[in-house]
Amino acid sequence: MLKNYFTIAFRNLLRNKSYTFINVAGLLWESLTCIIIFLIIKREVSFDQAFQLKEYLSNSTRNH
């Protein structure tokens, strides 16, 4: 039964190539966006984790 579902899905993918391309491209774009957001959040949370008194530290930037 499951083999039949995959066969039908594969046939539909071959028939509707433009629709398949749009769906796959959208899925890849959403996955890439989630990974980038995860990496940004992971980087922001990881600052000042090595120090015992990390709550007293702050990030400072210098503009030149």
C-alpha positions as MATLAB code, in Angstrom:
seq = 'MLKNYFTIAFRNLLRNKSYTFINVAGLLWESLTCIIIFLIIKREVSFDQAFQLKEYLSNSTRNH';
ca = [
       0.000    0.000    0.000;
       2.754    2.416    0.909;
       4.601    1.538   -2.294;
       1.523    2.565   -4.287;
       1.445    5.964   -2.572;
       5.065    6.609   -3.483;
       4.455    5.479   -7.064;
       1.500    7.850   -7.454;
       3.429   10.707   -5.842;
       6.407   10.141   -8.151;
       4.173   10.102  -11.226;
       2.537   13.365  -10.157;
       5.951   14.929   -9.621;
       6.978   13.989  -13.156;
       3.746   15.315  -14.681;
       3.731   18.671  -12.899;
       7.372   19.725  -13.157;
       6.864   23.457  -12.674;
       4.598   22.944   -9.665;
       7.137   20.501   -8.205;
       9.978   22.968   -8.747;
       8.058   25.745   -6.965;
       7.272   23.486   -4.005;
      10.811   22.129   -3.666;
      12.340   25.608   -4.017;
       9.986   26.919   -1.319;
      10.861   24.054    1.003;
      14.593   24.660    0.512;
      14.189   28.409    1.084;
      12.239   27.848    4.320;
      14.770   25.288    5.555;
      17.677   27.615    4.815;
      15.934   30.478    6.602;
      15.330   28.333    9.701;
      18.966   27.213    9.785;
      20.229   30.793    9.470;
      17.901   32.024   12.236;
      19.002   29.140   14.466;
      22.686   29.934   13.897;
      22.164   33.645   14.621;
      20.303   32.892   17.855;
      22.936   30.328   18.880;
      25.696   32.891   18.331;
      23.899   35.628   20.257;
      23.207   33.377   23.236;
      26.781   32.085   23.397;
      28.411   35.412   24.345;
      30.111   35.634   27.739;
      29.422   32.038   28.753;
      33.036   31.335   29.831;
      33.096   33.764   32.771;
      31.760   33.078   36.250;
      30.408   36.596   36.703;
      28.909   36.811   33.254;
      25.866   38.783   34.420;
      28.184   41.729   35.190;
      29.703   41.795   31.695;
      28.370   43.742   28.765;
      29.240   43.918   25.093;
      30.645   47.187   23.844;
      31.331   48.289   20.319;
      33.552   51.046   19.030;
      32.553   53.094   16.012;
      35.435   54.426   13.967;
];
